[in-house]
Amino acid sequence: MQPRFCYNKRAQETLAAFVNGGRFPHALLLEGPEGSGRRTFARKIAAALFCRGEHKPCGSCNQCRKVLEQNHPDVEYYGGDGSRRSFHIDTIRQLRQNAWLLPGEAPCRVCVLCGAENMTDQAQKALLKILEEPPEHTVFILTAENRAMLLPTILSRVQTIRLEPLTPAEILPVLRERCPDQPGEKLEWAAETADTIGQALALLADESLQKHAQLAQRMLELLCNGSEYDLLTAVEPVSRKREDLLEVCTQLRQLLTAELTRAASGGESRFSTRRITRMLEALDDLLPRVQQNGNTLLLSTLLALRLSQA
């Protein structure tokens, strides 16, 4: 069954242009926020490359079905555990060996690198060597939430397709279809809170995630109209548990990124572009420390102060 990939018309038009033009880039980067369907779209690209139907990907031929069900022998997935710097050079060494193998069933091989921004610098440099002189029969698809985490030399070797955040009006009908038993008010809240369908579905399925999202929204309101003391008080409930603090920071980063997108495109935002950028820089500086077993009480205090002063 073909995975549901909703909206992102520009990305789908780019894929159609590659298919109709008959020439695929040897390396693509799919950039988009968490839950935007990067891996789903990577499978759709691989299916389009292998498809034997008239309209590619048809989703029904044998090649498409194998790709979309993730059991095609000529599509391989690589990545870390999703945490920062968890994508190591040994994985890239294995990829480089496998990339030279001839395809067994399809016209080419596809190597999907999930969470490419989590590659170590050594892994990225090792990947660069094969991107510079790739096998003719292999296509590389990288997925990343933020392309800025990749080396400029990597970015120069790939063609980027951006998967944009969705509007609440785009997310809500999908939630109504997939979650018919959920109250309408809850569906509307999830659509307003999330940037992607994946994020919204995760919110609906996890009560702790809902609380973290609500706290992140509260923090954003206090950054607009509150004091440093108010912000410190709001952060206090998650200051003693690393997983909670990390999730709230992640949710807040998503909200600020959405604000930045609106501000950059001339839309209405509660903050200036410069202030949003400085708050994101503060978060990006502190998030690795939270992940690396820093003192959560001190880091939560520092976070509140840095965001207030941004």
Buried (B, 14 or more C-beta within 10 A) or exposed (E): EBBEBBBBEEBBEBBEEBBEEEEBBBBBBBBBBBBBBBBBBBBBBBBBBBBEBEEBBBBEBEBBBBBBEEEBEBBBBBBBEEEBBBBBBEBBEEBBEEBEEEBEEBEBBBBBBBBBBBBBEEBBBBBBEBBEEBBEBBBBBBBBBEBEBBBEEBBEBBEBBBBBBBEBEBBBEBBBEBBEEBEEEBBBBBBEBBBBBBBBBBBBEEEEBBBBBBBBBBBBBBBEEBEEEBBBEBBEBBBEEBEBBBBBBBBBBBBBBBBBBBBEEEEEBBBEEEBBBBBBEBBBEBBEBBBEEBEBEEBBBBBBBBBBEB
